[in-house]
Amino acid sequence: MERECKSVRSAYGKTLVELGRKNKNIVVLDADLSCSTQTKLFAKEFPERFFNVGIAEQDLMTTAAGLACTGKIPFVSTFAMFATGRAWEQIRNTICYSNLNVKIAATHAGITVGEDGASHQALEDISLMRSIPNMLIIVPADEKETIEAVKFAASYNGPVYIRIARTNLPDIFDNTYSFNYKKAIKLKDGSDVTLITNGETLVETIDCVKILSENGINSEIIHVPVIKPIDAETIINSVKKTNRVVTIENHSIIGGLGSCVCELLSEIYPAKVTRIGTKDEFGQSGQAKELLDFYGLTAKKLAEKIIGIIK
Amino acid sequence: MTTELTAEDINNLNTVSKKLRRYVLKMIHNAKSGHPGGALSAIDILNVLFTKIMTICPDCESDKNYLNRDRFILSKGHASAALYAVMAHCGYFKEEELLTFRKLGSRLQGHPCSNKLKGIEISTGSLGQGLSIGCGMAIGLKLDNINSKVYVFLGDGELEEGSVWEAAMNASHNKLDNLIAFVDRNNLQIDGSTEKVKSVGNVKAKFEAFGWNALEIDGHDFNEIYKAINNAKLSDRPFVIIANTVKGKGVSFMENNANWHGKAPNDDELKLALEELK
């Protein structure tokens, strides 16, 4: 179905400008991708507070760390692959070990990077970030949530990783939405299965639920914008009702949301979990929508899979 | 500010350096682990920096100069014993605490940890990260019009990390004249000579090619250290002081021996070493 989609990257860039106007301690760093990440909007309005370190992601992270030491609130952007992969150890040993107030807003995560192919498709970024102490991880699902997540990150004291989609996304939340980093969001009540997702796959999951409903499956949707710390209560309460879980993510099933839910449930309330995401494999080139379909993440493919395992 | 140390200054610095070296050896001996070689090569510079150059705040946030303090980053974090020794001497914490070094529950971690010990600006230990951190701090201070300096202390083996050169470009690109780096050029790394493991080459020429001012000195000559830093403070661009040092300096059997990079002295070795440092 066609509907208006909005650039969440653009929303990120505009929100940075808004924050920059209110708080002179907001600084922004990029590694030669300011057009793609949309930090160029901030650079244009606040050139003295914008630092392009060039193609040097290690320098990007540790320079941000130094800025945080002087009381600045650095937002750091590049592609998720290079932010979390190339500079993982800088994030671990310098930013998180010292618990510095650095916000890593990485764009172009997941399979939907599209035509650039596997080298640029971070399918491991959540996994890489989740294993580092002190890191808070947000995966927003639409424009409104992205804006609120970025504002929250600026107000929170400590390292934050925000995963921002490359693709444009339709609105899910309206102006009444308020971001609470401690809460997962139940978007629909159901009794047969709990569908747990976030980010770009939330809209596919919402559409999938309509197909499931037509097939007599009453599913509950839990949206988990904050993977760490995870809202155990909301997830467990749902699973106590349904006893069946499917996790859906634009990420490898190793180490991401699916793993996170399994870790949680296996200790507190064991239930059968099916993880849908990319398997233990690299991505490939293609259009974003084609790739979502190929890796089973469109509403239709999700519904086929879920009907198969529920019935 | 005079740019020469008096004979009395030098005499005092000598006395303090000997005391700091004794601390370093006792700490590492007591912990049965640590890095004496690179701590001993660093001592004289840290001594001059902390006692003669930097605006320091041993009382941390409660110090009236706190915002205007100079910043120090021990990029070669394995020389932590030297840093803790000079911090204790300057009153950041009691000297008795030095013997908790590397013990369970201690604030004096094997490599410096800013969340455990106040006065440590940022945690270090993984090589190659300090110079970029220094760039970030130097930029941040400039944004706030604070005239403090940022001092980054690097090892020479550390220069094999590519990230050092990302930072070197960053510093000159952003004209960070408030950033002063030291290279502890003791010519040794764990596996042997820096020139045999992976030639570090002409460090001065390399930094100059990256847009820095650079000066080569004897890293154990107090007057040269003092003059070099005062010179660096007047630079119109980032400044690196390449300090030719002796790994294990002050203890005859440790000097210029890579085996003492990461080994603790036993009881007899400690006794011998302390004798030499009387």
Contacts between the chains, C-beta under 8 A, distances in Angstrom:
chain1	res1	chain2	res2	distance
A	27	B	140	7.9
A	27	B	143	7.4
A	48	B	143	7.4
A	49	B	143	7.1
A	51	B	139	6.7
A	51	B	174	7.4
A	53	B	166	7.5
A	53	B	170	5.8
A	54	B	166	8.0
A	54	B	169	7.2
A	54	B	170	8.0
A	54	B	173	7.9
A	56	B	163	8.0
A	56	B	166	4.0
A	56	B	169	7.4
A	56	B	170	7.3
A	58	B	128	7.5
A	58	B	129	7.7
A	58	B	132	7.0
A	58	B	162	7.7
A	58	B	163	4.1
A	58	B	166	5.8
A	59	B	132	4.7
A	59	B	135	7.4
A	59	B	163	6.4
A	59	B	166	3.7
A	59	B	167	5.5
A	59	B	169	7.8
A	59	B	170	5.3
A	61	B	132	7.9
A	62	B	129	4.9
A	62	B	132	3.4
A	62	B	133	5.0
A	62	B	135	7.9
A	62	B	136	6.8
A	62	B	163	7.3
A	62	B	167	7.3
A	63	B	132	5.0
A	63	B	133	7.5
A	63	B	135	5.0
A	63	B	136	4.0
A	63	B	139	7.2
A	63	B	167	7.6
A	63	B	170	6.2
A	64	B	136	6.2
A	65	B	122	6.7
A	65	B	132	7.7
A	65	B	133	5.4
A	65	B	136	5.9
A	66	B	122	7.5
A	66	B	132	6.8
A	66	B	133	4.2
A	66	B	134	6.2
A	66	B	135	6.1
A	66	B	136	2.1
A	66	B	137	4.1
A	66	B	138	7.4
A	66	B	139	7.3
A	66	B	140	6.6
A	67	B	136	4.2
A	67	B	137	7.3
A	67	B	139	6.1
A	67	B	140	4.6
A	68	B	136	7.4
A	69	B	71	7.5
A	69	B	121	6.0
A	69	B	122	5.7
A	69	B	133	7.3
A	69	B	136	7.0
A	69	B	137	5.4
A	69	B	140	7.0
A	70	B	136	7.6
A	70	B	137	5.5
A	70	B	140	2.8
A	70	B	141	5.8
A	70	B	143	7.7
A	70	B	144	6.8
A	70	B	146	7.9
A	71	B	140	7.0
A	71	B	144	7.6
A	72	B	140	5.1
A	72	B	143	7.0
A	74	B	136	7.7
A	89	B	126	6.1
A	90	B	129	6.0
A	90	B	132	7.8
A	90	B	163	7.7
A	93	B	123	7.0
A	93	B	125	6.8
A	93	B	126	4.3
A	93	B	129	6.8
A	94	B	122	6.8
A	94	B	123	6.9
A	94	B	124	7.8
A	94	B	126	7.6
A	94	B	129	5.2
A	94	B	133	6.4
A	97	B	113	7.2
A	97	B	115	7.5
A	97	B	123	4.7
A	98	B	113	8.0
A	98	B	114	4.9
A	98	B	115	6.4
A	98	B	122	5.1
A	98	B	123	4.5
A	99	B	115	5.8
A	100	B	122	7.6
